Amino acid sequence: MSLHASLEIAVIADAHFHDTKADFGFAGVEVDGERLTMRSWSDTRQSTRVFNESAGALLAALDQVAERGIRHVVLLGDYTDDGQRATTDSLRQILTAHSQAHGTAFYALPGNHDVFGPQGRHHMKEFLATEGRPLSVTSDAARGGDDVVFSEGMYCEGYPVGLTPMAEFGYFRRPHYLHWETPFGASDADADRRYRVVSPDGGNRYWLMDASYLVEPVSGLWLLMIDANVFEPLDGNFVEGEEAAFIDSTSGGWNAMLRAKRFVLDWITDVSQRARQQGKTLLAFSHYPALDPFDGSSQAESLLFGETNVVRRTPVKAVEDALVAAGVTVHFSGHLHVEGLTQRGTEQSPMVNIAVPSLVAFPPAFKVVRASGENIQVHTVEMSGLPIDKRLTQGYLREAEISGEARDPAFNVLHYGDFLKQHKRALVRHRYFVKEWPARIVDVIRDKTVLDVIAQFLATKDEKSSDYEGAAELSMLDLITDWYCLRQGAWLALPHIEPQRLTLYRLLASNFGRDSTRHDGSIQSFLGIFFAALGLFLDRAEGGSSSLTLRMSTQGDAVPA
């Protein structure tokens, strides 16, 4: 069945909405006469996402959706900061207001930050209190005290309670849906959507809810919304349903789906067959990538840093095989805050994973999908040009003044994309160098220029330092920041890196990069693999495009428009 050519769907991933007007039981920091519930910069610079800017980014994205006349929006998981009761309720109000004003339908999926297991979990976060001083807020009454504020609104609910505020956004049947079902059948009652999980020793057993659903919002279009959150019980003695009783879903994703939710794959197979028989255009969505969104380039990360979060979250080959066999052709994912297109499968059974960037990490963007029968067009909408909220900058400056720290370069920029790039720079210093990089390597390169570092290579080559224009002025910290920006942003990162730098990076990758399956621990080996990965990131970036067309025919190939 053909679809109307103008039908468009916005896909927003990892909005991580935090409400700067939320009431968590303390006054907040006052900026220009207004109280703001701000997370601290000291926490922000250690997180792979920003917090306080999320509300502005989401509202701006929804404004773009309205201006483009888009009436269908997929929320690809991690729509809240951390599933806090107060945050989820605020998000519900925003989406409801947008829906009422513009006639927009939202289709949500849970991410690892939105709900947790059957009972939920406590959270403790650091905020800025009066005058910008740090203050911790917890949902655990036992941890409250003189220096820690207790707030029930900080608690993250489990299934199904955590879905209730978002009930009207796809999780449960709505009267205007042409078709709606779950892996368990036609019922939308949470009691009818349960599956059994058992710990390896057989001692801990739970019935958990799965929130997957298939919806037909308009004739001929099926949205396959897959709940890939997996909570596997651990061996041992626990309070019934407590957080410690389960493996966190964060690093599980599709790898864990193969172990614990095989029934979902059976359902996907059945849906795919029915879609072909009935002539439906089928688009699949889940929070977690179904194919490696870095398209193989993350192997270098494993060699350099070991089992990082990115490495742990990369789907194994068996996931590809299972989903290709199930008939999945096009799958959209979030979770890793990355821009990427990965193609696998065969000519007869192709599969494409489209990784959607986050709104709160570099590079900020969302996708617009136009479905028109045999062809699906995907366009990227960038959010880098948004102005910075100066109130938030004032809050960060208050915090820096009280702590006695220098003003971070992130506080000097005017646009959101530049802020997120500076956040990435701070992230390198305060998270990656601390948690992932070998300390000995960091000690050698932390305060060096690029020329300082490559001098040892030049000594063995018939080359001069003048051949590497800009290397003497460029710090290794800035190069490493660009390395991570290219890794995450692909082609979206290119406008944020000066052309002279890109030329230098290509030269470094070509002359010093070394493909290897083994890192011997030396600085030379480390840099060789690091520069080789830089070359792969550049290749991936230069091969990207803001628009692409997916031909939903027997060929199923993806061609940049």
LINQUIFEN-V662001 format. One record per residue. N is the residue number from 1. PSI is psi in whole degrees, 0 to 359 (NA if undefined). Layout:
N | PSI
N | PSI
This chain:
1 | 128
2 | 152
3 | 158
4 | 133
5 | 338
6 | 1
7 | 122
8 | 147
9 | 127
10 | 137
11 | 112
12 | 121
13 | 143
14 | 54
15 | 332
16 | 51
17 | 126
18 | 131
19 | 110
20 | 359
21 | 7
22 | 152
23 | 105
24 | 25
25 | 14
26 | 164
27 | 331
28 | 180
29 | 137
30 | 125
31 | 119
32 | 42
33 | 3
34 | 138
35 | 128
36 | 136
37 | 81
38 | 136
39 | 152
40 | 152
41 | 327
42 | 326
43 | 320
44 | 318
45 | 353
46 | 2
47 | 148
48 | 4
49 | 159
50 | 159
51 | 300
52 | 333
53 | 353
54 | 321
55 | 314
56 | 321
57 | 318
58 | 315
59 | 322
60 | 321
61 | 318
62 | 326
63 | 318
64 | 318
65 | 314
66 | 316
67 | 328
68 | 359
69 | 24
70 | 132
71 | 6
72 | 127
73 | 125
74 | 128
75 | 108
76 | 41
77 | 160
78 | 46
79 | 343
80 | 165
81 | 301
82 | 33
83 | 14
84 | 143
85 | 311
86 | 320
87 | 314
88 | 321
89 | 320
90 | 318
91 | 317
92 | 317
93 | 320
94 | 313
95 | 321
96 | 316
97 | 318
98 | 319
99 | 317
100 | 325
101 | 328
102 | 0
103 | 30
104 | 137
105 | 133
106 | 143
107 | 109
108 | 153
109 | 144
110 | 139
111 | 178
112 | 345
113 | 358
114 | 323
115 | 160
116 | 116
117 | 203
118 | 337
119 | 346
120 | 193
121 | 160
122 | 157
123 | 149
124 | 127
125 | 155
126 | 129
127 | 177
128 | 123
129 | 197
130 | 135
131 | 6
132 | 13
133 | 148
134 | 144
135 | 131
136 | 142
137 | 133
138 | 154
139 | 356
140 | 108
141 | 330
142 | 341
143 | 358
144 | 162
145 | 198
146 | 324
147 | 3
148 | 124
149 | 136
150 | 133
151 | 123
152 | 334
153 | 349
154 | 351
155 | 141
156 | 122
157 | 164
158 | 190
159 | 140
160 | 356
161 | 321
162 | 343
163 | 343
164 | 315
165 | 336
166 | 17
167 | 323
168 | 1
169 | 52
170 | 330
171 | 331
172 | 157
173 | 139
174 | 149
175 | 329
176 | 355
177 | 136
178 | 330
179 | 144
180 | 135
181 | 172
182 | 175
183 | 347
184 | 353
185 | 206
186 | 342
187 | 140
188 | 7
189 | 134
190 | 332
191 | 338
192 | 10
193 | 46
194 | 151
195 | 160
196 | 133
197 | 145
198 | 139
199 | 159
200 | 325
201 | 0
202 | 1
203 | 331
204 | 121
205 | 137
206 | 149
207 | 117
208 | 153
209 | 140
210 | 132
211 | 16
212 | 151
213 | 156
214 | 129
215 | 140
216 | 96
217 | 327
218 | 157
219 | 125
220 | 352
221 | 123
222 | 126
223 | 115
224 | 103
225 | 109
226 | 121
227 | 101
228 | 16
229 | 128
230 | 126
231 | 105
232 | 124
233 | 144
234 | 159
235 | 149
236 | 183
237 | 125
238 | 159
239 | 138
240 | 117
241 | 4
242 | 160
243 | 317
244 | 348
245 | 353
246 | 151
247 | 129
248 | 141
249 | 348
250 | 314
251 | 3
252 | 290
253 | 220
254 | 332
255 | 318
256 | 331
257 | 322
258 | 330
259 | 318
260 | 342
261 | 49
262 | 332
263 | 332
264 | 321
265 | 322
266 | 319
267 | 316
268 | 318
269 | 315
270 | 317
271 | 316
272 | 317
273 | 316
274 | 324
275 | 317
276 | 317
277 | 324
278 | 1
279 | 33
280 | 145
281 | 120
282 | 121
283 | 130
284 | 143
285 | 141
286 | 162
287 | 328
288 | 144
289 | 139
290 | 339
291 | 157
292 | 110
293 | 345
294 | 1
295 | 41
296 | 345
297 | 348
298 | 356
299 | 323
300 | 324
301 | 321
302 | 319
303 | 320
304 | 318
305 | 358
306 | 210
307 | 81
308 | 177
309 | 318
310 | 316
311 | 315
312 | 330
313 | 3
314 | 126
315 | 144
316 | 167
317 | 328
318 | 331
319 | 312
320 | 311
321 | 318
322 | 319
323 | 325
324 | 316
325 | 328
326 | 350
327 | 13
328 | 127
329 | 314
330 | 124
331 | 132
332 | 137
333 | 161
334 | 230
335 | 309
336 | 3
337 | 47
338 | 146
339 | 126
340 | 151
341 | 122
342 | 129
343 | 133
344 | 193
345 | 202
346 | 175
347 | 325
348 | 330
349 | 75
350 | 158
351 | 138
352 | 132
353 | 122
354 | 111
355 | 126
356 | 127
357 | 166
358 | 159
359 | 348
360 | 24
361 | 157
362 | 128
363 | 139
364 | 125
365 | 165
366 | 173
367 | 150
368 | 125
369 | 128
370 | 115
371 | 125
372 | 64
373 | 247
374 | 336
375 | 144
376 | 122
377 | 137
378 | 124
379 | 142
380 | 130
381 | 113
382 | 148
383 | 13
384 | 333
385 | 0
386 | 142
387 | 151
388 | 139
389 | 109
390 | 338
391 | 320
392 | 320
393 | 319
394 | 322
395 | 316
396 | 321
397 | 323
398 | 316
399 | 315
400 | 321
401 | 317
402 | 321
403 | 344
404 | 13
405 | 157
406 | 157
407 | 121
408 | 143
409 | 336
410 | 337
411 | 357
412 | 353
413 | 165
414 | 341
415 | 152
416 | 317
417 | 320
418 | 323
419 | 316
420 | 329
421 | 320
422 | 327
423 | 320
424 | 321
425 | 316
426 | 326
427 | 321
428 | 313
429 | 318
430 | 350
431 | 300
432 | 314
433 | 325
434 | 318
435 | 335
436 | 322
437 | 144
438 | 131
439 | 323
440 | 323
441 | 317
442 | 317
443 | 326
444 | 323
445 | 349
446 | 311
447 | 20
448 | 159
449 | 168
450 | 321
451 | 321
452 | 318
453 | 322
454 | 357
455 | 323
456 | 330
457 | 319
458 | 330
459 | 337
460 | 2
461 | 155
462 | 62
463 | 160
464 | 156
465 | 332
466 | 345
467 | 345
468 | 75
469 | 129
470 | 349
471 | 330
472 | 335
473 | 345
474 | 126
475 | 153
476 | 328
477 | 318
478 | 323
479 | 316
480 | 322
481 | 314
482 | 326
483 | 312
484 | 324
485 | 318
486 | 322
487 | 313
488 | 321
489 | 344
490 | 231
491 | 335
492 | 340
493 | 336
494 | 316
495 | 346
496 | 4
497 | 129
498 | 141
499 | 323
500 | 322
501 | 316
502 | 322
503 | 317
504 | 317
505 | 320
506 | 322
507 | 317
508 | 317
509 | 319
510 | 319
511 | 332
512 | 347
513 | 141
514 | 115
515 | 133
516 | 152
517 | 7
518 | 138
519 | 120
520 | 2
521 | 349
522 | 159
523 | 325
524 | 317
525 | 317
526 | 310
527 | 326
528 | 316
529 | 320
530 | 314
531 | 327
532 | 318
533 | 322
534 | 319
535 | 319
536 | 319
537 | 320
538 | 317
539 | 314
540 | 320
541 | 315
542 | 343
543 | 1
544 | 173
545 | 152
546 | 342
547 | 146
548 | 160
549 | 130
550 | 120
551 | 112
552 | 55
553 | 198
554 | 332
555 | 315
556 | 22
557 | 162
558 | 123
559 | 122
560 | 133
561 | NA
